[in-house]
Amino acid sequence: MEETTDPFKEAIVNHLQELANNDALFAKTFSKPYKNIDDCATYILNEVKKSQRQGFDDDEIFNMAIHYYDEETVEIGKPIKAKVVVNRSIAAARTNDFPKSSTKNGDANQTSLFKL
């Protein structure tokens, strides 16, 4: 598994590693010696730039990463300096790891829409 300290690349590597652990065919694809996370991230950033969109679902980004590793030749593009926001709350939603309310009925100071 490739090591990185970039949260964007780390999220991608973790997802792809999990996929490789559960799919022997993808494990071979993911271990191609001429593919790497830096080029994968560059490819994704260039695809995002081409789309002219600013927000993407995790699965859209992960599918771009899978495409990068699946294809023998893919136009990576030029490196792009960009600020990438990794939405950690989506990871919490998938694991149901939300902060627990301090009261049985939620926040006592919050008005319920159902009681209006």
Biopython code that builds the backbone (N, CA, C, O; Angstrom):
import numpy as np
from Bio.PDB.StructureBuilder import StructureBuilder

atoms = [
    (1, "MET", "N", (0.844, -1.178, 0.000)),
    (1, "MET", "CA", (0.000, 0.000, 0.000)),
    (1, "MET", "C", (0.889, 1.241, 0.000)),
    (1, "MET", "O", (1.886, 1.303, 0.720)),
    (2, "GLU", "N", (0.522, 2.214, -0.805)),
    (2, "GLU", "CA", (1.287, 3.443, -0.885)),
    (2, "GLU", "C", (1.036, 4.293, 0.356)),
    (2, "GLU", "O", (-0.075, 4.326, 0.885)),
    (3, "GLU", "N", (2.072, 4.974, 0.809)),
    (3, "GLU", "CA", (1.960, 5.845, 1.980)),
    (3, "GLU", "C", (1.803, 7.294, 1.522)),
    (3, "GLU", "O", (2.452, 7.725, 0.568)),
    (4, "THR", "N", (0.948, 8.030, 2.197)),
    (4, "THR", "CA", (0.757, 9.438, 1.900)),
    (4, "THR", "C", (0.257, 10.156, 3.144)),
    (4, "THR", "O", (-0.353, 9.555, 4.028)),
    (5, "THR", "N", (0.529, 11.452, 3.190)),
    (5, "THR", "CA", (0.009, 12.258, 4.298)),
    (5, "THR", "C", (-1.065, 13.225, 3.811)),
    (5, "THR", "O", (-1.642, 13.959, 4.613)),
    (6, "ASP", "N", (-1.339, 13.234, 2.515)),
    (6, "ASP", "CA", (-2.367, 14.087, 1.925)),
    (6, "ASP", "C", (-3.731, 13.428, 2.168)),
    (6, "ASP", "O", (-3.944, 12.297, 1.733)),
    (7, "PRO", "N", (-4.657, 14.110, 2.851)),
    (7, "PRO", "CA", (-5.958, 13.496, 3.157)),
    (7, "PRO", "C", (-6.727, 13.036, 1.913)),
    (7, "PRO", "O", (-7.406, 12.010, 1.954)),
    (8, "PHE", "N", (-6.626, 13.780, 0.815)),
    (8, "PHE", "CA", (-7.290, 13.408, -0.438)),
    (8, "PHE", "C", (-6.729, 12.088, -0.964)),
    (8, "PHE", "O", (-7.477, 11.160, -1.273)),
    (9, "LYS", "N", (-5.417, 12.019, -1.060)),
    (9, "LYS", "CA", (-4.775, 10.795, -1.557)),
    (9, "LYS", "C", (-4.981, 9.645, -0.582)),
    (9, "LYS", "O", (-5.178, 8.503, -0.997)),
    (10, "GLU", "N", (-4.936, 9.943, 0.710)),
    (10, "GLU", "CA", (-5.133, 8.914, 1.730)),
    (10, "GLU", "C", (-6.517, 8.283, 1.623)),
    (10, "GLU", "O", (-6.659, 7.065, 1.735)),
    (11, "ALA", "N", (-7.531, 9.109, 1.409)),
    (11, "ALA", "CA", (-8.897, 8.594, 1.268)),
    (11, "ALA", "C", (-9.008, 7.679, 0.052)),
    (11, "ALA", "O", (-9.665, 6.639, 0.103)),
    (12, "ILE", "N", (-8.362, 8.073, -1.034)),
    (12, "ILE", "CA", (-8.397, 7.264, -2.257)),
    (12, "ILE", "C", (-7.647, 5.951, -2.053)),
    (12, "ILE", "O", (-8.159, 4.881, -2.379)),
    (13, "VAL", "N", (-6.443, 6.036, -1.519)),
    (13, "VAL", "CA", (-5.642, 4.817, -1.282)),
    (13, "VAL", "C", (-6.381, 3.864, -0.352)),
    (13, "VAL", "O", (-6.416, 2.661, -0.610)),
    (14, "ASN", "N", (-6.969, 4.375, 0.718)),
    (14, "ASN", "CA", (-7.698, 3.516, 1.651)),
    (14, "ASN", "C", (-8.868, 2.822, 0.971)),
    (14, "ASN", "O", (-9.098, 1.631, 1.179)),
    (15, "HIS", "N", (-9.608, 3.572, 0.154)),
    (15, "HIS", "CA", (-10.741, 2.973, -0.559)),
    (15, "HIS", "C", (-10.271, 1.902, -1.545)),
    (15, "HIS", "O", (-10.834, 0.808, -1.598)),
    (16, "LEU", "N", (-9.242, 2.223, -2.317)),
    (16, "LEU", "CA", (-8.739, 1.268, -3.308)),
    (16, "LEU", "C", (-8.126, 0.039, -2.642)),
    (16, "LEU", "O", (-8.265, -1.074, -3.149)),
    (17, "GLN", "N", (-7.456, 0.230, -1.519)),
    (17, "GLN", "CA", (-6.881, -0.909, -0.803)),
    (17, "GLN", "C", (-7.984, -1.823, -0.284)),
    (17, "GLN", "O", (-7.867, -3.046, -0.361)),
    (18, "GLU", "N", (-9.047, -1.238, 0.241)),
    (18, "GLU", "CA", (-10.177, -2.037, 0.712)),
    (18, "GLU", "C", (-10.803, -2.813, -0.445)),
    (18, "GLU", "O", (-11.156, -3.984, -0.303)),
    (19, "LEU", "N", (-10.935, -2.148, -1.582)),
    (19, "LEU", "CA", (-11.471, -2.813, -2.770)),
    (19, "LEU", "C", (-10.558, -3.958, -3.197)),
    (19, "LEU", "O", (-11.034, -5.045, -3.522)),
    (20, "ALA", "N", (-9.250, -3.717, -3.197)),
    (20, "ALA", "CA", (-8.278, -4.751, -3.580)),
    (20, "ALA", "C", (-8.303, -5.926, -2.608)),
    (20, "ALA", "O", (-8.121, -7.072, -3.020)),
    (21, "ASN", "N", (-8.524, -5.657, -1.332)),
    (21, "ASN", "CA", (-8.589, -6.732, -0.335)),
    (21, "ASN", "C", (-9.795, -7.654, -0.568)),
    (21, "ASN", "O", (-9.765, -8.833, -0.213)),
    (22, "ASN", "N", (-10.856, -7.097, -1.169)),
    (22, "ASN", "CA", (-12.084, -7.872, -1.382)),
    (22, "ASN", "C", (-12.274, -8.343, -2.813)),
    (22, "ASN", "O", (-13.241, -9.046, -3.104)),
    (23, "ASP", "N", (-11.371, -7.969, -3.713)),
    (23, "ASP", "CA", (-11.519, -8.306, -5.127)),
    (23, "ASP", "C", (-10.147, -8.653, -5.695)),
    (23, "ASP", "O", (-9.330, -7.765, -5.939)),
    (24, "ALA", "N", (-9.897, -9.936, -5.904)),
    (24, "ALA", "CA", (-8.591, -10.401, -6.366)),
    (24, "ALA", "C", (-8.228, -9.824, -7.731)),
    (24, "ALA", "O", (-7.062, -9.526, -7.988)),
    (25, "LEU", "N", (-9.211, -9.667, -8.600)),
    (25, "LEU", "CA", (-8.943, -9.110, -9.924)),
    (25, "LEU", "C", (-8.479, -7.657, -9.817)),
    (25, "LEU", "O", (-7.522, -7.254, -10.478)),
    (26, "PHE", "N", (-9.160, -6.879, -8.983)),
    (26, "PHE", "CA", (-8.739, -5.488, -8.809)),
    (26, "PHE", "C", (-7.395, -5.420, -8.087)),
    (26, "PHE", "O", (-6.617, -4.497, -8.329)),
    (27, "ALA", "N", (-7.110, -6.365, -7.218)),
    (27, "ALA", "CA", (-5.825, -6.372, -6.505)),
    (27, "ALA", "C", (-4.667, -6.405, -7.503)),
    (27, "ALA", "O", (-3.654, -5.735, -7.303)),
    (28, "LYS", "N", (-4.815, -7.179, -8.572)),
    (28, "LYS", "CA", (-3.780, -7.223, -9.614)),
    (28, "LYS", "C", (-3.683, -5.876, -10.326)),
    (28, "LYS", "O", (-2.590, -5.387, -10.613)),
    (29, "THR", "N", (-4.843, -5.287, -10.606)),
    (29, "THR", "CA", (-4.882, -3.989, -11.280)),
    (29, "THR", "C", (-4.241, -2.915, -10.405)),
    (29, "THR", "O", (-3.480, -2.081, -10.895)),
    (30, "PHE", "N", (-4.546, -2.940, -9.127)),
    (30, "PHE", "CA", (-4.061, -1.937, -8.185)),
    (30, "PHE", "C", (-2.556, -2.038, -7.959)),
    (30, "PHE", "O", (-1.924, -1.063, -7.552)),
    (31, "SER", "N", (-1.988, -3.190, -8.215)),
    (31, "SER", "CA", (-0.556, -3.383, -7.962)),
    (31, "SER", "C", (0.313, -3.159, -9.204)),
    (31, "SER", "O", (1.496, -3.499, -9.193)),
    (32, "LYS", "N", (-0.252, -2.594, -10.267)),
    (32, "LYS", "CA", (0.549, -2.306, -11.465)),
    (32, "LYS", "C", (1.706, -1.386, -11.074)),
    (32, "LYS", "O", (1.487, -0.328, -10.483)),
    (33, "PRO", "N", (2.944, -1.790, -11.405)),
    (33, "PRO", "CA", (4.108, -1.015, -10.961)),
    (33, "PRO", "C", (4.218, 0.369, -11.596)),
    (33, "PRO", "O", (4.883, 1.240, -11.035)),
    (34, "TYR", "N", (3.599, 0.594, -12.727)),
    (34, "TYR", "CA", (3.695, 1.884, -13.409)),
    (34, "TYR", "C", (2.547, 2.829, -13.062)),
    (34, "TYR", "O", (2.424, 3.900, -13.657)),
    (35, "LYS", "N", (1.709, 2.440, -12.104)),
    (35, "LYS", "CA", (0.622, 3.293, -11.628)),
    (35, "LYS", "C", (0.943, 3.725, -10.201)),
    (35, "LYS", "O", (1.527, 2.956, -9.438)),
    (36, "ASN", "N", (0.565, 4.955, -9.834)),
    (36, "ASN", "CA", (0.835, 5.430, -8.480)),
    (36, "ASN", "C", (-0.212, 6.462, -8.071)),
    (36, "ASN", "O", (-0.922, 7.010, -8.915)),
    (37, "ILE", "N", (-0.298, 6.716, -6.788)),
    (37, "ILE", "CA", (-1.327, 7.597, -6.241)),
    (37, "ILE", "C", (-1.126, 9.048, -6.670)),
    (37, "ILE", "O", (-2.107, 9.777, -6.817)),
    (38, "ASP", "N", (0.107, 9.483, -6.873)),
    (38, "ASP", "CA", (0.330, 10.860, -7.305)),
    (38, "ASP", "C", (-0.242, 11.103, -8.698)),
    (38, "ASP", "O", (-0.920, 12.106, -8.925)),
    (39, "ASP", "N", (0.028, 10.188, -9.631)),
    (39, "ASP", "CA", (-0.538, 10.309, -10.981)),
    (39, "ASP", "C", (-2.051, 10.125, -10.953)),
    (39, "ASP", "O", (-2.768, 10.778, -11.711)),
    (40, "CYS", "N", (-2.536, 9.250, -10.095)),
    (40, "CYS", "CA", (-3.974, 9.043, -9.945)),
    (40, "CYS", "C", (-4.652, 10.335, -9.502)),
    (40, "CYS", "O", (-5.679, 10.721, -10.059)),
    (41, "ALA", "N", (-4.088, 10.999, -8.511)),
    (41, "ALA", "CA", (-4.650, 12.251, -8.017)),
    (41, "ALA", "C", (-4.603, 13.332, -9.098)),
    (41, "ALA", "O", (-5.547, 14.108, -9.244)),
    (42, "THR", "N", (-3.516, 13.381, -9.847)),
    (42, "THR", "CA", (-3.405, 14.346, -10.945)),
    (42, "THR", "C", (-4.471, 14.078, -11.993)),
    (42, "THR", "O", (-5.112, 15.007, -12.484)),
    (43, "TYR", "N", (-4.661, 12.811, -12.335)),
    (43, "TYR", "CA", (-5.702, 12.428, -13.295)),
    (43, "TYR", "C", (-7.080, 12.888, -12.799)),
    (43, "TYR", "O", (-7.844, 13.487, -13.556)),
    (44, "ILE", "N", (-7.389, 12.612, -11.549)),
    (44, "ILE", "CA", (-8.690, 12.980, -10.984)),
    (44, "ILE", "C", (-8.873, 14.498, -11.015)),
    (44, "ILE", "O", (-9.929, 14.979, -11.425)),
    (45, "LEU", "N", (-7.864, 15.258, -10.590)),
    (45, "LEU", "CA", (-7.975, 16.715, -10.576)),
    (45, "LEU", "C", (-8.187, 17.268, -11.982)),
    (45, "LEU", "O", (-8.942, 18.224, -12.161)),
    (46, "ASN", "N", (-7.531, 16.680, -12.980)),
    (46, "ASN", "CA", (-7.735, 17.125, -14.361)),
    (46, "ASN", "C", (-9.137, 16.778, -14.862)),
    (46, "ASN", "O", (-9.743, 17.558, -15.596)),
    (47, "GLU", "N", (-9.650, 15.619, -14.472)),
    (47, "GLU", "CA", (-11.017, 15.243, -14.854)),
    (47, "GLU", "C", (-12.039, 16.166, -14.190)),
    (47, "GLU", "O", (-13.023, 16.564, -14.812)),
    (48, "VAL", "N", (-11.802, 16.497, -12.945)),
    (48, "VAL", "CA", (-12.682, 17.425, -12.219)),
    (48, "VAL", "C", (-12.655, 18.793, -12.902)),
    (48, "VAL", "O", (-13.699, 19.416, -13.096)),
    (49, "LYS", "N", (-11.466, 19.252, -13.263)),
    (49, "LYS", "CA", (-11.331, 20.554, -13.933)),
    (49, "LYS", "C", (-12.093, 20.553, -15.259)),
    (49, "LYS", "O", (-12.781, 21.522, -15.577)),
    (50, "LYS", "N", (-11.974, 19.467, -16.037)),
    (50, "LYS", "CA", (-12.676, 19.366, -17.322)),
    (50, "LYS", "C", (-14.189, 19.443, -17.138)),
    (50, "LYS", "O", (-14.894, 20.007, -17.975)),
    (51, "SER", "N", (-14.678, 18.880, -16.053)),
    (51, "SER", "CA", (-16.130, 18.831, -15.823)),
    (51, "SER", "C", (-16.711, 20.193, -15.469)),
    (51, "SER", "O", (-17.910, 20.417, -15.637)),
    (52, "GLN", "N", (-15.879, 21.099, -14.985)),
    (52, "GLN", "CA", (-16.279, 22.440, -14.547)),
    (52, "GLN", "C", (-17.278, 22.405, -13.384)),
    (52, "GLN", "O", (-18.012, 23.368, -13.160)),
    (53, "ARG", "N", (-17.298, 21.304, -12.657)),
    (53, "ARG", "CA", (-18.118, 21.192, -11.446)),
    (53, "ARG", "C", (-17.220, 21.405, -10.242)),
    (53, "ARG", "O", (-16.000, 21.270, -10.338)),
    (54, "GLN", "N", (-17.827, 21.739, -9.103)),
    (54, "GLN", "CA", (-17.039, 21.978, -7.905)),
    (54, "GLN", "C", (-17.326, 20.992, -6.780)),
    (54, "GLN", "O", (-16.593, 20.963, -5.791)),
    (55, "GLY", "N", (-18.350, 20.205, -6.905)),
    (55, "GLY", "CA", (-18.670, 19.253, -5.853)),
    (55, "GLY", "C", (-18.916, 17.879, -6.437)),
    (55, "GLY", "O", (-19.586, 17.741, -7.461)),
    (56, "PHE", "N", (-18.374, 16.862, -5.787)),
    (56, "PHE", "CA", (-18.507, 15.501, -6.263)),
    (56, "PHE", "C", (-18.833, 14.565, -5.113)),
    (56, "PHE", "O", (-18.384, 14.774, -3.986)),
    (57, "ASP", "N", (-19.601, 13.553, -5.395)),
    (57, "ASP", "CA", (-19.872, 12.483, -4.455)),
    (57, "ASP", "C", (-18.606, 11.633, -4.328)),
    (57, "ASP", "O", (-17.836, 11.522, -5.282)),
    (58, "ASP", "N", (-18.395, 11.046, -3.179)),
    (58, "ASP", "CA", (-17.221, 10.182, -2.973)),
    (58, "ASP", "C", (-17.109, 9.127, -4.073)),
    (58, "ASP", "O", (-16.027, 8.900, -4.614)),
    (59, "ASP", "N", (-18.225, 8.487, -4.397)),
    (59, "ASP", "CA", (-18.195, 7.408, -5.384)),
    (59, "ASP", "C", (-17.752, 7.892, -6.763)),
    (59, "ASP", "O", (-17.112, 7.145, -7.502)),
    (60, "GLU", "N", (-18.083, 9.122, -7.113)),
    (60, "GLU", "CA", (-17.636, 9.664, -8.398)),
    (60, "GLU", "C", (-16.116, 9.763, -8.433)),
    (60, "GLU", "O", (-15.485, 9.417, -9.432)),
    (61, "ILE", "N", (-15.539, 10.237, -7.342)),
    (61, "ILE", "CA", (-14.075, 10.366, -7.267)),
    (61, "ILE", "C", (-13.430, 8.983, -7.223)),
    (61, "ILE", "O", (-12.438, 8.737, -7.910)),
    (62, "PHE", "N", (-13.987, 8.087, -6.421)),
    (62, "PHE", "CA", (-13.427, 6.733, -6.342)),
    (62, "PHE", "C", (-13.507, 6.017, -7.684)),
    (62, "PHE", "O", (-12.597, 5.266, -8.035)),
    (63, "ASN", "N", (-14.582, 6.238, -8.441)),
    (63, "ASN", "CA", (-14.702, 5.611, -9.761)),
    (63, "ASN", "C", (-13.663, 6.157, -10.733)),
    (63, "ASN", "O", (-13.173, 5.421, -11.590)),
    (64, "MET", "N", (-13.323, 7.434, -10.612)),
    (64, "MET", "CA", (-12.246, 7.994, -11.436)),
    (64, "MET", "C", (-10.920, 7.320, -11.093)),
    (64, "MET", "O", (-10.117, 7.022, -11.977)),
    (65, "ALA", "N", (-10.701, 7.083, -9.804)),
    (65, "ALA", "CA", (-9.467, 6.423, -9.368)),
    (65, "ALA", "C", (-9.414, 4.995, -9.900)),
    (65, "ALA", "O", (-8.373, 4.546, -10.379)),
    (66, "ILE", "N", (-10.519, 4.291, -9.818)),
    (66, "ILE", "CA", (-10.576, 2.921, -10.344)),
    (66, "ILE", "C", (-10.303, 2.927, -11.838)),
    (66, "ILE", "O", (-9.562, 2.082, -12.340)),
    (67, "HIS", "N", (-10.898, 3.876, -12.551)),
    (67, "HIS", "CA", (-10.677, 3.991, -13.997)),
    (67, "HIS", "C", (-9.195, 4.206, -14.291)),
    (67, "HIS", "O", (-8.645, 3.585, -15.201)),
    (68, "TYR", "N", (-8.549, 5.081, -13.526)),
    (68, "TYR", "CA", (-7.114, 5.336, -13.716)),
    (68, "TYR", "C", (-6.319, 4.033, -13.606)),
    (68, "TYR", "O", (-5.456, 3.765, -14.442)),
    (69, "TYR", "N", (-6.599, 3.235, -12.600)),
    (69, "TYR", "CA", (-5.851, 1.988, -12.404)),
    (69, "TYR", "C", (-6.255, 0.910, -13.413)),
    (69, "TYR", "O", (-5.415, 0.103, -13.809)),
    (70, "ASP", "N", (-7.513, 0.880, -13.835)),
    (70, "ASP", "CA", (-7.988, -0.131, -14.787)),
    (70, "ASP", "C", (-7.384, 0.035, -16.176)),
    (70, "ASP", "O", (-7.004, -0.946, -16.815)),
    (71, "GLU", "N", (-7.300, 1.262, -16.635)),
    (71, "GLU", "CA", (-6.844, 1.522, -18.005)),
    (71, "GLU", "C", (-5.334, 1.388, -18.117)),
    (71, "GLU", "O", (-4.587, 1.850, -17.254)),
    (72, "GLU", "N", (-4.900, 0.751, -19.191)),
    (72, "GLU", "CA", (-3.460, 0.607, -19.419)),
    (72, "GLU", "C", (-2.829, 1.966, -19.712)),
    (72, "GLU", "O", (-1.775, 2.301, -19.172)),
    (73, "THR", "N", (-3.478, 2.735, -20.561)),
    (73, "THR", "CA", (-2.980, 4.069, -20.862)),
    (73, "THR", "C", (-4.124, 5.055, -20.643)),
    (73, "THR", "O", (-5.234, 4.869, -21.140)),
    (74, "VAL", "N", (-3.829, 6.082, -19.904)),
    (74, "VAL", "CA", (-4.809, 7.118, -19.624)),
    (74, "VAL", "C", (-4.062, 8.446, -19.616)),
    (74, "VAL", "O", (-2.951, 8.539, -19.093)),
    (75, "GLU", "N", (-4.675, 9.472, -20.198)),
    (75, "GLU", "CA", (-4.038, 10.789, -20.212)),
    (75, "GLU", "C", (-4.160, 11.402, -18.830)),
    (75, "GLU", "O", (-5.250, 11.783, -18.403)),
    (76, "ILE", "N", (-3.039, 11.495, -18.136)),
    (76, "ILE", "CA", (-3.019, 11.979, -16.761)),
    (76, "ILE", "C", (-3.222, 13.492, -16.714)),
    (76, "ILE", "O", (-3.965, 13.998, -15.873)),
    (77, "GLY", "N", (-2.567, 14.204, -17.610)),
    (77, "GLY", "CA", (-2.640, 15.665, -17.605)),
    (77, "GLY", "C", (-1.510, 16.257, -16.792)),
    (77, "GLY", "O", (-0.691, 15.547, -16.209)),
    (78, "LYS", "N", (-1.488, 17.568, -16.771)),
    (78, "LYS", "CA", (-0.443, 18.288, -16.039)),
    (78, "LYS", "C", (-0.819, 18.398, -14.569)),
    (78, "LYS", "O", (-1.998, 18.496, -14.229)),
    (79, "PRO", "N", (0.185, 18.381, -13.699)),
    (79, "PRO", "CA", (-0.100, 18.561, -12.262)),
    (79, "PRO", "C", (-0.853, 19.870, -12.007)),
    (79, "PRO", "O", (-0.559, 20.900, -12.613)),
    (80, "ILE", "N", (-1.818, 19.807, -11.107)),
    (80, "ILE", "CA", (-2.634, 20.961, -10.759)),
    (80, "ILE", "C", (-2.475, 21.227, -9.270)),
    (80, "ILE", "O", (-2.588, 20.314, -8.453)),
    (81, "LYS", "N", (-2.213, 22.476, -8.925)),
    (81, "LYS", "CA", (-2.209, 22.858, -7.517)),
    (81, "LYS", "C", (-3.635, 23.244, -7.171)),
    (81, "LYS", "O", (-4.185, 24.193, -7.730)),
    (82, "ALA", "N", (-4.218, 22.517, -6.264)),
    (82, "ALA", "CA", (-5.608, 22.781, -5.901)),
    (82, "ALA", "C", (-5.822, 22.441, -4.436)),
    (82, "ALA", "O", (-5.137, 21.591, -3.867)),
    (83, "LYS", "N", (-6.775, 23.114, -3.848)),
    (83, "LYS", "CA", (-7.172, 22.789, -2.484)),
    (83, "LYS", "C", (-8.342, 21.817, -2.590)),
    (83, "LYS", "O", (-9.389, 22.141, -3.149)),
    (84, "VAL", "N", (-8.148, 20.645, -2.054)),
    (84, "VAL", "CA", (-9.180, 19.614, -2.096)),
    (84, "VAL", "C", (-9.751, 19.453, -0.697)),
    (84, "VAL", "O", (-9.008, 19.259, 0.265)),
    (85, "VAL", "N", (-11.048, 19.533, -0.586)),
    (85, "VAL", "CA", (-11.720, 19.364, 0.693)),
    (85, "VAL", "C", (-12.203, 17.929, 0.792)),
    (85, "VAL", "O", (-12.974, 17.463, -0.046)),
    (86, "VAL", "N", (-11.747, 17.239, 1.816)),
    (86, "VAL", "CA", (-12.181, 15.869, 2.072)),
    (86, "VAL", "C", (-13.298, 15.949, 3.090)),
    (86, "VAL", "O", (-13.097, 16.418, 4.211)),
    (87, "ASN", "N", (-14.457, 15.498, 2.704)),
    (87, "ASN", "CA", (-15.640, 15.606, 3.546)),
    (87, "ASN", "C", (-15.669, 14.441, 4.530)),
    (87, "ASN", "O", (-16.159, 13.360, 4.205)),
    (88, "ARG", "N", (-15.154, 14.659, 5.708)),
    (88, "ARG", "CA", (-15.085, 13.611, 6.733)),
    (88, "ARG", "C", (-16.455, 13.195, 7.234)),
    (88, "ARG", "O", (-16.616, 12.062, 7.686)),
    (89, "SER", "N", (-17.454, 14.078, 7.168)),
    (89, "SER", "CA", (-18.779, 13.719, 7.680)),
    (89, "SER", "C", (-19.428, 12.624, 6.848)),
    (89, "SER", "O", (-20.274, 11.886, 7.355)),
    (90, "ILE", "N", (-19.049, 12.506, 5.581)),
    (90, "ILE", "CA", (-19.587, 11.432, 4.753)),
    (90, "ILE", "C", (-19.086, 10.090, 5.274)),
    (90, "ILE", "O", (-19.839, 9.117, 5.310)),
    (91, "ALA", "N", (-17.829, 10.034, 5.675)),
    (91, "ALA", "CA", (-17.292, 8.803, 6.246)),
    (91, "ALA", "C", (-18.055, 8.445, 7.510)),
    (91, "ALA", "O", (-18.351, 7.272, 7.738)),
    (92, "ALA", "N", (-18.378, 9.426, 8.330)),
    (92, "ALA", "CA", (-19.139, 9.172, 9.557)),
    (92, "ALA", "C", (-20.534, 8.666, 9.226)),
    (92, "ALA", "O", (-21.056, 7.792, 9.919)),
    (93, "ALA", "N", (-21.140, 9.202, 8.180)),
    (93, "ALA", "CA", (-22.485, 8.774, 7.790)),
    (93, "ALA", "C", (-22.488, 7.317, 7.363)),
    (93, "ALA", "O", (-23.452, 6.597, 7.623)),
    (94, "ARG", "N", (-21.433, 6.880, 6.719)),
    (94, "ARG", "CA", (-21.370, 5.501, 6.244)),
    (94, "ARG", "C", (-21.159, 4.520, 7.386)),
    (94, "ARG", "O", (-21.553, 3.358, 7.286)),
    (95, "THR", "N", (-20.543, 4.972, 8.466)),
    (95, "THR", "CA", (-20.292, 4.079, 9.594)),
    (95, "THR", "C", (-21.258, 4.318, 10.736)),
    (95, "THR", "O", (-21.166, 3.675, 11.782)),
    (96, "ASN", "N", (-22.196, 5.255, 10.535)),
    (96, "ASN", "CA", (-23.132, 5.643, 11.585)),
    (96, "ASN", "C", (-22.401, 6.104, 12.832)),
    (96, "ASN", "O", (-22.852, 5.846, 13.948)),
    (97, "ASP", "N", (-21.290, 6.774, 12.656)),
    (97, "ASP", "CA", (-20.456, 7.242, 13.756)),
    (97, "ASP", "C", (-20.731, 8.715, 14.041)),
    (97, "ASP", "O", (-19.829, 9.550, 13.973)),
    (98, "PHE", "N", (-21.975, 9.022, 14.358)),
    (98, "PHE", "CA", (-22.370, 10.389, 14.654)),
    (98, "PHE", "C", (-22.234, 10.644, 16.142)),
    (98, "PHE", "O", (-22.365, 9.722, 16.947)),
    (99, "PRO", "N", (-21.972, 11.890, 16.515)),
    (99, "PRO", "CA", (-21.936, 12.210, 17.945)),
    (99, "PRO", "C", (-23.299, 11.942, 18.564)),
    (99, "PRO", "O", (-24.331, 12.233, 17.958)),
    (100, "LYS", "N", (-23.301, 11.398, 19.748)),
    (100, "LYS", "CA", (-24.552, 11.085, 20.444)),
    (100, "LYS", "C", (-25.087, 12.318, 21.144)),
    (100, "LYS", "O", (-24.325, 13.125, 21.676)),
    (101, "SER", "N", (-26.395, 12.457, 21.139)),
    (101, "SER", "CA", (-27.047, 13.578, 21.798)),
    (101, "SER", "C", (-26.890, 13.427, 23.307)),
    (101, "SER", "O", (-26.860, 12.315, 23.835)),
    (102, "SER", "N", (-26.792, 14.555, 23.982)),
    (102, "SER", "CA", (-26.605, 14.508, 25.429)),
    (102, "SER", "C", (-27.919, 14.286, 26.171)),
    (102, "SER", "O", (-27.909, 13.964, 27.359)),
    (103, "THR", "N", (-29.044, 14.452, 25.490)),
    (103, "THR", "CA", (-30.332, 14.225, 26.125)),
    (103, "THR", "C", (-31.108, 13.174, 25.337)),
    (103, "THR", "O", (-30.819, 12.920, 24.168)),
    (104, "LYS", "N", (-32.076, 12.581, 25.980)),
    (104, "LYS", "CA", (-32.848, 11.520, 25.341)),
    (104, "LYS", "C", (-33.614, 12.034, 24.123)),
    (104, "LYS", "O", (-33.738, 11.319, 23.129)),
    (105, "ASN", "N", (-34.121, 13.246, 24.186)),
    (105, "ASN", "CA", (-34.922, 13.790, 23.098)),
    (105, "ASN", "C", (-34.151, 14.782, 22.237)),
    (105, "ASN", "O", (-34.762, 15.646, 21.609)),
    (106, "GLY", "N", (-32.846, 14.683, 22.191)),
    (106, "GLY", "CA", (-32.055, 15.599, 21.380)),
    (106, "GLY", "C", (-31.732, 16.858, 22.157)),
    (106, "GLY", "O", (-31.730, 16.861, 23.388)),
    (107, "ASP", "N", (-31.464, 17.910, 21.439)),
    (107, "ASP", "CA", (-31.087, 19.179, 22.038)),
    (107, "ASP", "C", (-32.329, 19.871, 22.587)),
    (107, "ASP", "O", (-33.242, 20.192, 21.826)),
    (108, "ALA", "N", (-32.375, 20.102, 23.877)),
    (108, "ALA", "CA", (-33.537, 20.700, 24.529)),
    (108, "ALA", "C", (-33.783, 22.125, 24.050)),
    (108, "ALA", "O", (-34.913, 22.606, 24.134)),
    (109, "ASN", "N", (-32.765, 22.811, 23.553)),
    (109, "ASN", "CA", (-32.910, 24.185, 23.079)),
    (109, "ASN", "C", (-33.289, 24.270, 21.606)),
    (109, "ASN", "O", (-33.472, 25.366, 21.075)),
    (110, "GLN", "N", (-33.408, 23.131, 20.948)),
    (110, "GLN", "CA", (-33.721, 23.124, 19.518)),
    (110, "GLN", "C", (-35.229, 22.957, 19.337)),
    (110, "GLN", "O", (-35.843, 22.085, 19.951)),
    (111, "THR", "N", (-35.812, 23.794, 18.494)),
    (111, "THR", "CA", (-37.245, 23.733, 18.216)),
    (111, "THR", "C", (-37.515, 22.602, 17.240)),
    (111, "THR", "O", (-36.835, 22.480, 16.221)),
    (112, "SER", "N", (-38.492, 21.786, 17.543)),
    (112, "SER", "CA", (-38.868, 20.694, 16.661)),
    (112, "SER", "C", (-39.789, 21.219, 15.572)),
    (112, "SER", "O", (-40.733, 21.957, 15.852)),
    (113, "LEU", "N", (-39.517, 20.841, 14.343)),
    (113, "LEU", "CA", (-40.394, 21.216, 13.230)),
    (113, "LEU", "C", (-41.725, 20.501, 13.316)),
    (113, "LEU", "O", (-42.707, 20.952, 12.728)),
    (114, "PHE", "N", (-41.774, 19.411, 14.028)),
    (114, "PHE", "CA", (-42.996, 18.622, 14.113)),
    (114, "PHE", "C", (-43.944, 19.133, 15.185)),
    (114, "PHE", "O", (-45.096, 18.703, 15.243)),
    (115, "LYS", "N", (-43.480, 20.046, 16.039)),
    (115, "LYS", "CA", (-44.325, 20.584, 17.107)),
    (115, "LYS", "C", (-44.839, 21.973, 16.763)),
    (115, "LYS", "O", (-45.493, 22.602, 17.595)),
    (116, "LEU", "N", (-44.566, 22.467, 15.566)),
    (116, "LEU", "CA", (-45.009, 23.817, 15.189)),
    (116, "LEU", "C", (-46.450, 23.824, 14.778)),
    (116, "LEU", "O", (-46.987, 24.875, 14.430)),
]
sb = StructureBuilder()
sb.init_structure("model")
sb.init_model(0)
sb.init_chain("A")
sb.init_seg("    ")
for serial, (resi, resn, name, xyz) in enumerate(atoms, 1):
    if name == "N":
        sb.init_residue(resn, " ", resi, " ")
    sb.init_atom(name, np.array(xyz, "f"), 0.0, 1.0, " ", f" {name:<3s}", serial, name[0])
structure = sb.get_structure()
